Amino acid sequence: MTSESLSPSAFAPYRDPRDYILSWTDAIWIDRGLGRLREHYAADVKVHTAYGETYGFDHVMQNSLQKFAAFPNGGGGHGEDVIWEQRGPDGFISSHRVFKSGTHTGFWTYGPPTGRDWVSRTIAHCLVQDNKVSEEWIVRDEWAVLEHLGLDPYRVAADLADASPVLGHAVALDGKQGPFAGRIADPARSGISGPRPPRHAAECALVQGLFDEVWNGRLFNRVPTYCDRQVVCNAVRMRRVQGIDPYQVELVNLLATFPDFRVEVRDIAVLNGPENGLRVAAVWLLRGTYCGVPTYGPVTRTPVNVLGISHFELKDGKVLREWRVFDEIAVLAQIYAGRTAAVLDE
């Protein structure tokens, strides 16, 4: 797909959706034009995270200002890729993967400044309509941030669970509201960002098959069917594995934590662009119970929703690279909230 299939007003005054996203990121975070957020986001924007969702531009501005104060040299990070795809004549989905770094020199949600440096990845999956972001699904590797700052992720998650009502039954436990609501029957046709163009059927089928057959089917022996023998997975906590066997182990370690899980692909965007070739962005949701290996401390049998986004780089019909991001601190917070609820019910 090329930007010619879109109305130029969708990304004006920039040359294409990729330039639109990267230029806005620089204008807001690198140039410190934080007030320009109101030019970039719709007044009624919806932002979905692993903790729930917020409505309206004021939340975007307030959260951004606080983060800027905590990490003034962090900026918007380095844009590793933008996978975009048209959504109607005046809109597009932008899945923006960012490698972030900064120094914790100000107060933040996690406490007073530590003076330490950090790096992590974030993926912001944004629906842009009429030149403004109208809806955003965002996942961050917050464990990596805490690890680099020398902070205890278990304590931080407990504090977040106690302070955030969205981690109660409405979102974390029954999954009937917020980013976990509903079911997506066929994301290759229409996902949470709306109907997608009838293109790249083979690429959509490849990614959907990887989740359905390997993840849900537990057929890890089928990884070579979908992945190149030199496949690379850039996972959370800044882990990187290469090759079929390490890829299988990385995936098994994630899924064995919630062995009764079911994963659902909720959105797909595909781009064949000159900058990085053929890529697919997939928003996924894993629903399960913390009843398996004790990755996050003593097993609690707490229902957990894991909101994640993967970027896949394809070559010769197989996955050559995957970037897999989800927020483990949100997972810990759900486990803590479930443990607390169980104690209160006793």
N, C-alpha and C positions, 0 to 999 in steps of 0.2 A: 504494500500500500504506500502511496505517496501523499504528501500534503496537498496535492492538486485536487484530491477527492473531497477535501474539506473546504468550507467557506474560509477565505483568508481572515475574516473577522474573528474566527475561533481562536487564533493565536497571534493576531496583530499586536504590536508592529513587528513581531519577530518572523524569521524566515520559515520556521516550521515548529511543530509542537516540542521537539527536543530543545531547540533554542529558547522557546518560551519558558520551559521549566528551569533550565540551567541559568538563563539570564535573570529570571525572577529570584532564584535562590541567591545569586551574587548580589543583586540590588538590595535585598532585605538583610542578609546576614553578613556578607563580606563588606559591603559599603555601609552597613549599619543603618539602613533606611527602614527601621522597624515599622514606622508609621505607614509605609507603603503596603503593608499587609492588607489594608482595606481596599487597595486597588486590585489585589490578587485573589482575595476570598470574597465569596458572596455573603451578604448580610445574614442570611439564614443557613449558612453552611452547617453540615452535619459531619462530625469527626468521630470515627469509630476506632476504639483501641481494645486491647485485651482486657481492660478494666471496665469497659462500658462505653458510653458515648456522651458527647456534649453537643449542644445546639446553639448556633449563633456565633457571630464574629467576635463578640467580646471575650469569649472563652479562649479563642485562638490568640488574641492579642495579650491577654493576661498571662497565659501559660508561656508564650514566647518571650515576654518581657522578663519573667522570672528566670527562665533558662538562660537568657542572655546575661543576666546579672551574675548567675552562678558560673558561667563559662564564657567570659567576654572574648576570649581568643579562639573559641571553638568554631564560630561562624556556622555556616551551613554544611561544612564538610566538603569532601571531594566527590562530585557526582560521578559514580562509576559507570552508570548506564541509565538510559531512559527508554523503556519499552512502551511505545504508545500505539493506540489503535482507535480508529474512528468510532464515535457513538452518536449517530445522527448527523444531520448536515452542519450543525454548528457546535459540535462537541467531540471530545476524545477522552479516552482513559490514558493516564500517564502513570506508569509504574517506575518510580524513581528510586534507584538504589544508591545509597550514600555511604561513603566511608568517612566516619566522623572522628575528630580528635580535638582535644582541648585540655585546659588546665583548670582545676577546681579552685578558683580564687574567691568565690563568693558563696553566700548562703544558698542552700537549695533544699529540695524536698528531703534529701538524705542527711541534712545537718549542716554544721558549719564548714567552712572551707578546709580542705586537706592539703592544698598546695600541690597535689599530685596530678600527673598527666594520665590521660585515658584515651583509648581508641575503641570504636565499636562500629557496627553497621546498623543502618535503618533502611527500611523500604516504605515509601509513602505511595500508596496506590490511590491516585486522585482522579475524580471525575470532573472534567472541565467543561462547562457549558457557557456559551456566550462570553468567552474570554475570562471567566472566573471559576475558581474551584468551588463547586457546589457540594461535593461530598468527598470524604477522605477516609481510607482505611490505612492505619499505620501500625507497624510493628518495629520494635527496637530490641537489640541485644543488650538489655540492661544488666544482665549478669556480668558481662565483660566490663561495663563501666564500673560497677561496684568492686569487682576484683582488682581493677587497676587503681582504684581509690583506696584500697585497703579496708573496705567496709564489709560488715557481715551481712550477706544477702538474706539470711534467715531472719535477722532482727529487722532489717528494712522491710521485708515482706510482711512481717507481723504488724509493724507500725502502719503500713499502707492498708492492710486488711481492717485494722481497728479504726482508721481514719476515714475510709472510703465506703459509703453506703452502697455503691454500685457493686461491691463484691458480695452482697448478700444474696438471698434466694433469687432475686429478680434476674441476675445475670450469671453468677458463678455456678449456681447449683442446678437450676432447672433449664436454663438456656432458652427461655421463651421470649426474651426481649433483647434489644441492643444488637451487637454484632453477631450474636449467635441465633437470631430469630429465623424461623422458617427453614425450608429445604430447597435446594436448587436441583431441579430435575436434570437439566442438560446445559451445563455452563458453556459448552461450545456454541450453543445457539443464543442463550440469554442468561447472564449471571447477575450478580448484585449491582453491576454498573449498567445493566440494560442490555438490549439485543445487540449482538455483535455482527459484523459483516459476514456473509457466507463465503469465507476465504480460509485458507490454511487448514482444511479439514484433517489432513494427515498429521500435521503437527499437534493439533488439538487432541486427536485420537491417541497419539504417542504419549502425551503427558497424562491424559485421563487414564490410559491403560497402565501407566506406571503406578498411579495411585490405587487404581482398582485391583490390579492383579498382584503387584508386589506388596503394597502397603496393606490393603484390606484382605487380599487373598493369602497373605503371609508366604507368598511364593518368592522367597529371596533368591532362589536359584534362577529366577527369570530376570534378574537385574541385567545380565549380558544381552538380553533381547532388546532392552530399552537404552542401555548405556554403552558408550565406547569403552574399550578395555582400559583406556587411560583416563577414565572419568575422574574429575576432580569435584569434591564437595567442600565448599566453604560453609561451615556450620557455625552454631552459636559458640560463645566464649572464644571466638576467633580461631576455632579449630579448622584445620585443613587436612583432608585425606585424599589420597590419589590411588586409583586402581579399583578393580571390581571387589576384591576381598575387603579392603578397608571401607569402601562405600557401604557394603552390606553390613559390616559390623557397626558403623556409625548409625545406620538406620535401625538396626535391631536394638541397639542400646536405647534409642528414643522410644521405640514402640513397646519394649518389654516393661517400661515404667508404667504403662497403661494397657495391659495385655488384653483387655476386653474392648479396646478402642474400635471406633469406626471413623474413617476420615472422609470428608466430603470436599470436593473442589467447588468453590463458590464463585469464582470469576476467572476468566482466561483472556489474555491479550497477547497477540502475536505480531511481531515486527521483523521484517527482513530488510535491514538497513545497511548502508555502506560502512558504518562505523564499527559494528561488531557482528555483522552477519545475521543469521536467523536465530531469534530468541523468543521465548515464551515466558510470560508472567502468569503465575497461578496463585490465587488467594485460596487457602485451604483452612478447614476447621476440623480439628481432631476432638471427638467427644469420647471420653473414657472415664475410668475409675482408677484412682491411685491405689492399685492393689497388687502391683508387680514388684520389680526390683526396687530397692529403696534409694533411688537416685536423689530424692529430696528429703532424706531422713526417714524416720519410722513410718511404715505403711499405715494409712488411715482409712482406706476405702472411700475416700472422698470423690464425688463426681467432679470432673475437671474438664474445662473447655480450653483447648490450645489453639489460638488464632495465629496462623502463620502465612508467610508469603515466600514462594520460591521463584527464583529466576533461573531459567534453563537456557544454556547456549547449545544449539544443535549443530551437528556436523554429520553429513552423509546419513541422515535419518535416525541419528541416535543422540542421546544427551552426552555432550562432551564436558560441560561444566554446570554445576548447580550452586547457587547461593541460597541457603535455607535459613530464614530468620524468624524467630519467635521470641516472646518475652518470658523467660523462665521465672522472673520475679513475679509476674502475674500468676504463673502456675503455683508458685510457693504461697502467694497470698490467698489463692483459692483453697489450697490445702489447709492453710492456717485457719481460714474462715470456717471451713467444714469441721475442723477439729474443735474449734471454739463452740460451734453450734451443737456438736455432739455432747460436749461437756455441760452446756446449759440445759440440754434435754434430759440429762440424767437426774 
